[in-house]
């Protein structure tokens, strides 16, 4: 099954979905951007669950391209799926790691039984991934995935990011 892709301009922490994907850092302990916003609004339950994951399985942190879930705390979701995107590099192609973030997030969502998932533009913020390429990879990967997720909602913070994703979605609809 293929997920229906929708786009929203706004704050991912305001979304009402089964799972919110967090563009986390490998420590899982919060940070800036989307990660910090999710931890702040979701409250201490998310941080406590992340600390438990670090203690039990990810002592060195969550590897880039992988995904893991925690409860969503005070967010209007059941779970947060944390994935660590790659830092963009002009000298090394890290596309497979970014593709893996989306595939692994959908795999975790399927294991949880999540039917609606909100994604940020993974790696397109402080990790410096060019927005047009981030949109191409995100939409292409989700569109190609065999998943039980019914709706994959990309939540873009600004008008510029929304416009780039909107153009990419229109282009992929044509092909």
TIMAR-397510 format. One record per atom (N, C-alpha, C, O): residue number from 1; x, y, z; atom name; chain. Coordinates in steps of 0.05 Angstrom, whole numbers, m for minus. Atoms other than C-alpha are relative to their C-alpha. Layout:
BEGIN
 pos      x      y      z site unit
 NUM      X      Y      Z   CA    A
...
//
This chain:
BEGIN
 pos      x      y      z site unit
   1     17    m24      0    N    A
   1      0      0      0   CA    A
   1     18     25      0    C    A
   1     40     24     11    O    A
   2    m15    m25      1    N    A
   2     24     71    m13   CA    A
   2    m15     21     16    C    A
   2    m40     24     14    O    A
   3     12    m22    m16    N    A
   3     12    129     34   CA    A
   3     m8     23    m17    C    A
   3      5     29    m37    O    A
   4      8    m25     13    N    A
   4    m27    189     11   CA    A
   4     18     22     12    C    A
   4     20     25     37    O    A
   5    m18    m21    m10    N    A
   5     20    249     16   CA    A
   5    m15     27      0    C    A
   5    m27     35    m19    O    A
   6     12    m26     m3    N    A
   6     m6    315     42   CA    A
   6     21     19     11    C    A
   6     41     11     23    O    A
   7    m18    m21     m9    N    A
   7     29    381     57   CA    A
   7    m15     20     17    C    A
   7    m38     27     12    O    A
   8     11    m20    m18    N    A
   8     17    430    113   CA    A
   8     22     20      7    C    A
   8     45     12     11    O    A
   9    m19    m20    m10    N    A
   9     51    495    129   CA    A
   9     m7      6     29    C    A
   9    m29     14     35    O    A
  10      6     m6    m28    N    A
  10     57    503    204   CA    A
  10     21    m13     18    C    A
  10     43    m18     11    O    A
  11    m17     10    m21    N    A
  11     86    476    268   CA    A
  11     m7    m30      4    C    A
  11    m30    m36     11    O    A
  12      5     29     m2    N    A
  12     93    400    271   CA    A
  12    m10     m8     27    C    A
  12    m24    m28     30    O    A
  13      9      7    m27    N    A
  13     80    400    346   CA    A
  13    m30      6      4    C    A
  13    m41     m3     24    O    A
  14     29     m5     m1    N    A
  14      9    424    332   CA    A
  14    m17    m21    m15    C    A
  14    m41    m20    m14    O    A
  15     15     20     16    N    A
  15     m9    364    288   CA    A
  15    m13    m21     17    C    A
  15     m3    m29     38    O    A
  16     15     22    m13    N    A
  16    m61    313    309   CA    A
  16      3    m24    m18    C    A
  16    m12    m27    m38    O    A
  17     m6     24     16    N    A
  17    m34    247    282   CA    A
  17      7    m23     19    C    A
  17      9    m19     43    O    A
  18     m9     23    m17    N    A
  18    m16    177    306   CA    A
  18     29      3      8    C    A
  18     36     m2     31    O    A
  19    m29     m3     m7    N    A
  19     59    192    302   CA    A
  19     11     25    m13    C    A
  19      5     32    m36    O    A
  20    m15    m23     10    N    A
  20    103    253    294   CA    A
  20     29     m9     m2    C    A
  20     40    m19     17    O    A
  21    m28      6      4    N    A
  21    172    243    265   CA    A
  21     16     24     10    C    A
  21     11     47      3    O    A
  22    m18    m20    m11    N    A
  22    226    280    302   CA    A
  22     27     m2    m15    C    A
  22     39    m23    m16    O    A
  23    m27     m2     12    N    A
  23    289    303    264   CA    A
  23     19      3     24    C    A
  23     27     26     31    O    A
  24    m15      0    m25    N    A
  24    330    284    325   CA    A
  24     30      1     m5    C    A
  24     40     m3    m27    O    A
  25    m29      4      2    N    A
  25    404    287    339   CA    A
  25      6    m27     13    C    A
  25    m12    m39     26    O    A
  26     m6     28     m8    N    A
  26    439    222    356   CA    A
  26     m2     m4     31    C    A
  26     m6    m27     40    O    A
  27      2      3    m29    N    A
  27    438    236    431   CA    A
  27    m28     m7     10    C    A
  27    m32    m18     31    O    A
  28     29      3     m7    N    A
  28    361    233    432   CA    A
  28     m9     17     23    C    A
  28    m31     13     33    O    A
  29      6    m15    m24    N    A
  29    363    283    488   CA    A
  29     m9     29     m5    C    A
  29     m7     46     13    O    A
  30     10    m26      6    N    A
  30    334    343    453   CA    A
  30     22     17    m13    C    A
  30     46     10    m12    O    A
  31    m19    m18     14    N    A
  31    367    399    414   CA    A
  31    m14     24    m10    C    A
  31    m32     35      3    O    A
  32     12    m23     12    N    A
  32    349    456    369   CA    A
  32    m21     m7    m21    C    A
  32    m27    m31    m24    O    A
  33     19      4     22    N    A
  33    298    464    313   CA    A
  33    m24    m17      8    C    A
  33    m36    m14     30    O    A
  34     23     18     m4    N    A
  34    244    411    307   CA    A
  34      4    m16     25    C    A
  34    m15    m20     41    O    A
  35     m6     17    m23    N    A
  35    278    367    359   CA    A
  35     m6     15     27    C    A
  35    m20      4     44    O    A
  36      5    m15    m25    N    A
  36    277    421    413   CA    A
  36    m30      7      4    C    A
  36    m40      5     26    O    A
  37     29     m6     m1    N    A
  37    205    441    396   CA    A
  37    m16    m24      9    C    A
  37    m34    m21     26    O    A
  38     14     25     m7    N    A
  38    181    369    402   CA    A
  38      4     m6     30    C    A
  38    m14    m13     44    O    A
  39     m6      6    m28    N    A
  39    216    359    469   CA    A
  39    m13     20     18    C    A
  39    m24     13     39    O    A
  40     12    m21    m17    N    A
  40    191    426    497   CA    A
  40    m30     m5      2    C    A
  40    m41     m5     24    O    A
  41     29      2      0    N    A
  41    118    416    477   CA    A
  41     m9    m27     10    C    A
  41    m30    m29     24    O    A
  42      8     27     m8    N    A
  42    116    341    489   CA    A
  42      5     m5     30    C    A
  42     m8    m22     42    O    A
  43     m5      3    m28    N    A
  43    144    348    559   CA    A
  43     20    m21      8    C    A
  43     32    m34     m9    O    A
  44    m21     17    m11    N    A
  44    188    306    604   CA    A
  44     m3    m30     m7    C    A
  44     16    m45     m6    O    A
  45      5     29      6    N    A
  45    156    239    585   CA    A
  45     17     m8    m24    C    A
  45     28    m31    m25    O    A
  46    m16      6     24    N    A
  46    192    242    517   CA    A
  46     30     m2      8    C    A
  46     43    m22      1    O    A
  47    m28      1     m8    N    A
  47    260    258    548   CA    A
  47      5    m24     18    C    A
  47     26    m37     14    O    A
  48     m4     24    m17    N    A
  48    251    204    601   CA    A
  48      2    m25    m17    C    A
  48     19    m43    m12    O    A
  49      0     23     17    N    A
  49    235    153    547   CA    A
  49     26     m2    m17    C    A
  49     37    m23    m21    O    A
  50    m25     m1     15    N    A
  50    295    175    506   CA    A
  50     24     m7     18    C    A
  50     42    m21      9    O    A
  51    m21      8    m18    N    A
  51    340    169    567   CA    A
  51      0    m30      5    C    A
  51     21    m43      6    O    A
  52      2     29     m3    N    A
  52    314     98    577   CA    A
  52     11    m15    m24    C    A
  52     25    m35    m21    O    A
  53    m11     12     25    N    A
  53    330     82    504   CA    A
  53     31      1      0    C    A
  53     44    m18     m7    O    A
  54    m29     m3     m1    N    A
  54    400    109    513   CA    A
  54     12    m20     20    C    A
  54     33    m33     14    O    A
  55    m10     19    m20    N    A
  55    410     67    576   CA    A
  55     m2    m29     m9    C    A
  55     16    m45     m3    O    A
  56      5     28      7    N    A
  56    382      3    547   CA    A
  56     13     m9    m26    C    A
  56     23    m31    m28    O    A
  57     m8     10     26    N    A
  57    402      1    474   CA    A
  57     18     19    m16    C    A
  57     34      9    m32    O    A
  58    m14    m20     17    N    A
  58    433     65    446   CA    A
  58     20     16     17    C    A
  58     19     41     16    O    A
  59    m19    m14    m17    N    A
  59    489     81    494   CA    A
  59     18     20    m15    C    A
  59     26     40     m4    O    A
  60    m16    m18     16    N    A
  60    529    113    438   CA    A
  60    m18     19    m17    C    A
  60     m8     34    m33    O    A
  61     18    m17     15    N    A
  61    467    147    410   CA    A
  61    m13    m16    m23    C    A
  61     m4    m37    m30    O    A
  62     14     12     22    N    A
  62    419    130    354   CA    A
  62     16      6    m26    C    A
  62     21     29    m32    O    A
  63    m16     m4     24    N    A
  63    458    119    289   CA    A
  63    m16     15    m22    C    A
  63    m41     13    m23    O    A
  64     12    m14     23    N    A
  64    444    164    229   CA    A
  64    m14    m19    m18    C    A
  64     m4    m40    m25    O    A
  65     16     16     18    N    A
  65    389    137    185   CA    A
  65    m18    m20     13    C    A
  65    m35    m32      0    O    A
  66     18     18    m15    N    A
  66    356     95    239   CA    A
  66    m23     15     13    C    A
  66    m23     40     14    O    A
  67     24    m13    m13    N    A
  67    290    108    275   CA    A
  67     m8    m17     24    C    A
  67     m6    m42     23    O    A
  68     10     13    m24    N    A
  68    261     91    343   CA    A
  68    m23     16     11    C    A
  68    m24     41      7    O    A
  69     24    m14    m10    N    A
  69    195    108    377   CA    A
  69      0      3     30    C    A
  69     11    m13     45    O    A
  70      6     m5    m29    N    A
  70    176    137    445   CA    A
  70    m30      9      2    C    A
  70    m42     16    m19    O    A
  71     26    m13     m3    N    A
  71    109    159    474   CA    A
  71      2     29     m7    C    A
  71     24     41     m8    O    A
  72      0    m28     10    N    A
  72     89    229    451   CA    A
  72     m5     20     23    C    A
  72     m7     44     17    O    A
  73      3    m19    m22    N    A
  73     78    259    520   CA    A
  73    m25     17     m4    C    A
  73    m47      7     m8    O    A
  74     22    m19      2    N    A
  74     34    321    515   CA    A
  74     m7      8    m28    C    A
  74    m25     25    m33    O    A
  75      7     m6     28    N    A
  75     33    323    439   CA    A
  75    m26    m14     m7    C    A
  75    m34    m33      7    O    A
  76     25     12      8    N    A
  76    m32    307    403   CA    A
  76      6    m23    m20    C    A
  76     m3    m23    m43    O    A
  77     m9     24     15    N    A
  77     m2    241    379   CA    A
  77      4    m22     20    C    A
  77      5    m17     44    O    A
  78     m5     22    m18    N    A
  78      9    172    407   CA    A
  78     29     m5      3    C    A
  78     39    m12     25    O    A
  79    m28      6      0    N    A
  79     82    166    389   CA    A
  79     16     23    m13    C    A
  79      6     38    m30    O    A
  80    m19    m15     14    N    A
  80    143    205    369   CA    A
  80     20    m20    m11    C    A
  80     31    m37      3    O    A
  81    m20     17     13    N    A
  81    188    170    319   CA    A
  81     25     17     m5    C    A
  81     24     36    m21    O    A
  82    m25    m16      1    N    A
  82    259    197    327   CA    A
  82     17    m12    m22    C    A
  82     22    m36    m22    O    A
  83    m19      8     21    N    A
  83    305    193    266   CA    A
  83     22     20     m2    C    A
  83     18     44      2    O    A
  84    m23    m18      1    N    A
  84    374    221    258   CA    A
  84      8      3    m29    C    A
  84     18    m16    m42    O    A
  85     m7     m5     28    N    A
  85    385    253    191   CA    A
  85     30      6     m3    C    A
  85     43     13     16    O    A
  86    m28     m6      5    N    A
  86    453    262    159   CA    A
  86      4     30     m3    C    A
  86    m14     45    m12    O    A
  87     m9    m27      5    N    A
  87    490    328    157   CA    A
  87      7      1    m30    C    A
  87     22    m17    m40    O    A
  88     m6     m2     29    N    A
  88    493    351     84   CA    A
  88     30      5     m4    C    A
  88     43     20     11    O    A
  89    m28     m4      7    N    A
  89    561    348     51   CA    A
  89      2      4    m30    C    A
  89    m11    m10    m45    O    A
  90     m5     m4     29    N    A
  90    583    376    m16   CA    A
  90     20    m19    m11    C    A
  90     23    m22    m35    O    A
  91    m21     17     10    N    A
  91    639    326    m19   CA    A
  91     m6    m30      3    C    A
  91      9    m47     m7    O    A
  92      8     28     m3    N    A
  92    603    261      1   CA    A
  92    m30     m3     m4    C    A
  92    m46     14      6    O    A
  93     29      4      5    N    A
  93    536    234    m23   CA    A
  93    m11    m16     23    C    A
  93     m5    m40     27    O    A
  94     12     13    m24    N    A
  94    496    218     40   CA    A
  94    m30     m5     m5    C    A
  94    m45     m8     14    O    A
  95     29      3      7    N    A
  95    429    210      3   CA    A
  95    m11    m25     12    C    A
  95    m34    m25     21    O    A
  96     11     25    m10    N    A
  96    422    137     24   CA    A
  96     m7      2     29    C    A
  96    m26    m11     38    O    A
  97      6     m4    m28    N    A
  97    424    158     97   CA    A
  97    m26     15      4    C    A
  97    m42      9     21    O    A
  98     25    m15     m2    N    A
  98    369    209     86   CA    A
  98    m24    m17     m9    C    A
  98    m45    m17      4    O    A
  99     20     19      9    N    A
  99    328    158     47   CA    A
  99     m7    m19     23    C    A
  99    m31    m25     28    O    A
 100      4     19    m22    N    A
 100    337    110    105   CA    A
 100    m16     12     23    C    A
 100    m32     m2     36    O    A
 101     15    m13    m21    N    A
 101    309    161    154   CA    A
 101    m30     m3     m5    C    A
 101    m46    m10     13    O    A
 102     29      2      7    N    A
 102    242    160    117   CA    A
 102     m9    m29      0    C    A
 102    m31    m35     10    O    A
 103      7     28      0    N    A
 103    242     85    105   CA    A
 103     m3    m11     28    C    A
 103    m22    m25     34    O    A
 104      0     10    m27    N    A
 104    259     69    177   CA    A
 104    m23     12     16    C    A
 104    m35     m2     33    O    A
 105     23    m13    m14    N    A
 105    208    119    203   CA    A
 105    m26    m14     m7    C    A
 105    m43    m19     10    O    A
 106     24     14      9    N    A
 106    154     85    161   CA    A
 106     m1    m28     11    C    A
 106    m22    m39     18    O    A
 107     m2     27    m11    N    A
 107    178     16    184   CA    A
 107     m9      0     29    C    A
 107    m25    m17     38    O    A
 108      7     m2    m28    N    A
 108    172     37    257   CA    A
 108    m30      7      2    C    A
 108    m44     m4     19    O    A
 109     29     m7      0    N    A
 109    103     69    242   CA    A
 109    m17    m25     m5    C    A
 109    m37    m29      8    O    A
 110     15     25      6    N    A
 110     80      3    212   CA    A
 110      0    m19     24    C    A
 110    m20    m31     31    O    A
 111     m2     17    m23    N    A
 111    105    m35    273   CA    A
 111    m19      9     23    C    A
 111    m30     m7     37    O    A
 112     17    m11    m20    N    A
 112     66     12    318   CA    A
 112    m30     m1     m8    C    A
 112    m47      2     10    O    A
 113     27     m1     10    N    A
 113      3      9    275   CA    A
 113     m9     28     m6    C    A
 113    m33     33     m8    O    A
 114      7    m28      5    N    A
 114      5     84    261   CA    A
 114    m11      2    m29    C    A
 114      1    m10    m48    O    A
 115     12     m4     27    N    A
 115    m39    105    202   CA    A
 115      4     28    m10    C    A
 115      3     33    m34    O    A
 116     m6    m28      8    N    A
 116    m24    180    202   CA    A
 116     27      8     13    C    A
 116     31      5     37    O    A
 117    m26     m7     m9    N    A
 117     47    205    207   CA    A
 117      7     28    m11    C    A
 117      4     34    m34    O    A
 118     m9    m27      7    N    A
 118     73    277    207   CA    A
 118     30      0     m1    C    A
 118     44     m7     18    O    A
 119    m29     m1      4    N    A
 119    143    287    179   CA    A
 119      9     29     m2    C    A
 119     m5     46    m14    O    A
 120    m13    m26      7    N    A
 120    188    348    181   CA    A
 120     17     m5    m25    C    A
 120     19    m27    m35    O    A
 121    m20      3     22    N    A
 121    238    361    125   CA    A
 121     26     m8     14    C    A
 121     43     10     20    O    A
 122    m24     10    m14    N    A
 122    292    317    156   CA    A
 122     25     10    m13    C    A
 122     28      8    m38    O    A
 123    m26     m9      8    N    A
 123    362    346    151   CA    A
 123      0     27    m14    C    A
 123     22     37    m20    O    A
 124      1    m25     16    N    A
 124    338    409    115   CA    A
 124      3     25     17    C    A
 124      2     47      6    O    A
 125     m3    m23    m18    N    A
 125    346    454    176   CA    A
 125     29      5      6    C    A
 125     45     11    m12    O    A
 126    m28     m6     m8    N    A
 126    410    462    215   CA    A
 126     20    m20    m11    C    A
 126     44    m15    m11    O    A
 127    m18     19     12    N    A
 127    439    400    181   CA    A
 127      7      8    m29    C    A
 127     23     m6    m42    O    A
 128     m9    m13     25    N    A
 128    442    442    117   CA    A
 128     m7    m14    m26    C    A
 128      3     m6    m47    O    A
 129      7     13     25    N    A
 129    410    395     66   CA    A
 129    m16     19    m18    C    A
 129    m34     32     m8    O    A
 130     15    m19     18    N    A
 130    387    436      5   CA    A
 130    m30     m8     m2    C    A
 130    m36    m32     m6    O    A
 131     29      6     m2    N    A
 131    311    441      9   CA    A
 131    m11    m14    m24    C    A
 131    m27    m32    m21    O    A
 132     11     13     24    N    A
 132    298    421    m63   CA    A
 132      7    m30     m1    C    A
 132     m9    m46     m8    O    A
 133     m8     28      0    N    A
 133    338    357    m56   CA    A
 133    m13    m15     23    C    A
 133    m20    m38     20    O    A
 134     13     12    m23    N    A
 134    309    343     13   CA    A
 134    m29     m7     m7    C    A
 134    m39    m28      0    O    A
 135     28      5      8    N    A
 135    239    349    m17   CA    A
 135     m2    m23    m20    C    A
 135    m19    m40    m18    O    A
 136      0     21     20    N    A
 136    256    304    m76   CA    A
 136      4    m27     14    C    A
 136    m11    m46      8    O    A
 137     m5     25    m14    N    A
 137    284    250    m30   CA    A
 137    m23     m8     18    C    A
 137    m32    m31     18    O    A
 138     22      6    m19    N    A
 138    228    255     22   CA    A
 138    m24    m10    m15    C    A
 138    m35    m31     m9    O    A
 139     25      7     14    N    A
 139    170    253    m27   CA    A
 139      4    m26    m16    C    A
 139    m13    m43    m17    O    A
 140     m6     24     15    N    A
 140    203    201    m72   CA    A
 140      1    m25     17    C    A
 140     m9    m46      9    O    A
 141     m3     23    m17    N    A
 141    220    155    m15   CA    A
 141    m27     m9     12    C    A
 141    m33    m32     12    O    A
 142     26      7    m12    N    A
 142    152    159     19   CA    A
 142    m19    m11    m22    C    A
 142    m34    m30    m17    O    A
 143     17      9     22    N    A
 143    116    151    m48   CA    A
 143      6    m28     m8    C    A
 143    m12    m44    m15    O    A
 144     m9     27      8    N    A
 144    156     88    m64   CA    A
 144     m3    m21     22    C    A
 144     m2    m45     16    O    A
 145      0     18    m23    N    A
 145    148     57      5   CA    A
 145    m25    m18      0    C    A
 145    m47     m8     m6    O    A
 146     22     18     m5    N    A
 146    104     m4     16   CA    A
 146     m6      2     30    C    A
 146      9     m9     46    O    A
 147      6     m6    m29    N    A
 147     71     17     82   CA    A
 147    m30     m2      5    C    A
 147    m46      0    m13    O    A
 148     28      0     m9    N    A
 148      7     11    121   CA    A
 148     m9     28      9    C    A
 148    m32     33     15    O    A
 149      7    m28     m6    N    A
 149     10     86    136   CA    A
 149    m18     10    m22    C    A
 149    m12      8    m46    O    A
 150     20    m10     19    N    A
 150    m50    118    103   CA    A
 150      6     28     m9    C    A
 150      2     35    m33    O    A
 151     m6    m28      6    N    A
 151    m28    191    106   CA    A
 151     28      7     11    C    A
 151     33      4     35    O    A
 152    m26    m11     m8    N    A
 152     43    217    106   CA    A
 152     m2     30     m4    C    A
 152     m4     40    m27    O    A
 153      4    m29      0    N    A
 153     37    291    123   CA    A
 153     27     14      4    C    A
 153     39     11     25    O    A
 154    m24    m15     m4    N    A
 154     97    335    111   CA    A
 154     m8     27     11    C    A
 154    m24     42     m1    O    A
 155      6    m25    m14    N    A
 155     94    394    159   CA    A
 155     24     18     m3    C    A
 155     45     13      9    O    A
 156    m22    m18      6    N    A
 156    137    451    134   CA    A
 156     m4     26     15    C    A
 156    m26     38     15    O    A
 157      2    m23    m18    N    A
 157    153    509    179   CA    A
 157     m5     26    m14    C    A
 157    m20     43     m5    O    A
 158      3    m26     13    N    A
 158    158    566    129   CA    A
 158    m11     m3    m28    C    A
 158    m13    m24    m39    O    A
 159     13     m1     26    N    A
 159    126    587     64   CA    A
 159     20     m9    m22    C    A
 159     12    m22    m41    O    A
 160    m20      8     20    N    A
 160    191    576     25   CA    A
 160      2    m31     m1    C    A
 160      1    m42    m23    O    A
 161     m2     30     m1    N    A
 161    198    503     47   CA    A
 161    m26    m12    m10    C    A
 161    m25    m32    m25    O    A
 162     26     10     10    N    A
 162    124    492     35   CA    A
 162     m1      1    m30    C    A
 162    m10    m18    m43    O    A
 163      0     m3     29    N    A
 163    131    519    m36   CA    A
 163     17    m20    m14    C    A
 163     10    m30    m35    O    A
 164    m18     20     12    N    A
 164    190    474    m51   CA    A
 164    m12    m28      0    C    A
 164    m12    m42    m20    O    A
 165     13     26     m2    N    A
 165    153    412    m26   CA    A
 165    m24     m1    m18    C    A
 165    m30    m22    m30    O    A
 166     24     m1     17    N    A
 166     90    433    m63   CA    A
 166      8     m4    m29    C    A
 166     m5    m19    m43    O    A
 167     m9      3     27    N    A
 167    128    439   m128   CA    A
 167     10    m29     m6    C    A
 167      4    m40    m27    O    A
 168    m10     28      3    N    A
 168    162    371   m117   CA    A
 168    m23    m20     m1    C    A
 168    m22    m38    m17    O    A
 169     23     18      0    N    A
 169     96    337   m101   CA    A
 169    m15      2    m26    C    A
 169    m23    m19    m37    O    A
 170     14     m3     26    N    A
 170     64    366   m164   CA    A
 170     16    m14    m22    C    A
 170      5    m27    m39    O    A
 171    m18     13     20    N    A
 171    124    342   m205   CA    A
 171     m3    m30      2    C    A
 171     m4    m44    m18    O    A
 172      2     29     m3    N    A
 172    119    272   m176   CA    A
 172    m27    m10     m7    C    A
 172    m30    m34    m15    O    A
 173     27      8      8    N    A
 173     44    270   m188   CA    A
 173     m2     m3    m30    C    A
 173    m17    m19    m41    O    A
 174      1      1     29    N    A
 174     57    283   m262   CA    A
 174     14    m26    m10    C    A
 174      6    m37    m31    O    A
 175    m16     22      9    N    A
 175    107    226   m267   CA    A
 175    m11    m26      9    C    A
 175      0    m47      3    O    A
//
